[in-house]
Amino acid sequence: MDATFAREIWKVIEPLHAVTYFAEECRTANREAGLKGFWMGYFGSRAAPLGPVSAGTVEATFFGFHPARVRRAVPDAWAFASPDSIVRLRGAAAARALRRAFPGIGNVAVTVAPLLHEVVTAADGAGRPLFAANRDLPVPEDPVEALWQATTALREHRGDGHVALLTGEGLSGLEANVLASAVGVVPAERLQESRGWSPEEWAEAVDAFTRRGLMADGRATEKGRALKARIEQRTDELAASPYDVLDDPTAVYRSLFPAAKALADEIPYPNPIGVPRAG
């Protein structure tokens, strides 16, 4: 499978996964589990497949968040709700959100969920902790929940590879955010606020990039854009190979596209995760 397909399938997989952050059903499920506030819900629910891990583990695997933001939520989250209980609640809540936002998702899930789980099984978990933890979860009996779980595992597979490439380029989590904003993926103020960096820390990173020739006047230079493009291209390449198990990958994309498009009202655009609107 080529890198172009990997990027296009990401654009329809990511919105299905992302209801877990933005849909009210999912926020309510986190509160009902006992998690306190949005960020404890976010870190707790996303990290739950890893078990009751430390703040340092979440900082390393999630990448890009200010350590203080993480440490206000983890490990305290595990005192309010066990990872096992969070895993059970998060998938069921995501399925409810998908059914509400796109009533036809059940028919899509019956066909597509087993195919995506084949892709998950075929993917290499080496060096991909968030992916491997999600892959090890039992496949839910509910087809819609199973579809959400497969999209979640595959987006974490892509994300783990992306983090490896960012660190391979010597970028910190803060610098990765600054670079993304500099090339216009997400406005700087949205990334700065959502990831918890202070204006002073952000400005220091911009100054460092300017000295390196990656930015000028607050925007990415040709050198900066080339660095970002290289990382994104390689991310797509690393994410592509598991889809080789599909006989008709384009049919899977076409099946997911209407659902991803319908979810536009559930996800803010632009958003901190950088996914564009489907289509």
Secondary structure, DSSP 8 states (H G I E B T S, - for coil): --HHHHHHHHHHHHHHHHHHHH-HHHHHHHHHHT--HHHHHHHHHHHGGG-S--HHHHHHHH-SS-HHHHHTTTTTHHHHS-HHHHHHHHHHHHHHHHHHH-TTHHHHHHHHHHHHHHHHHHS--TT-HHHHHHHTS---SSHHHHHHHHHHHHHHHHHHHHHHHHHHTT--HHHHHHHHHHTTSS-HHHHHHHHT--HHHHHHHHHHHHHTTSEETTEE-HHHHHHHHHHHHHHHHHHHGGGGG-S-HHHHHHHHHHHHHHGGGTS-SS-TT------
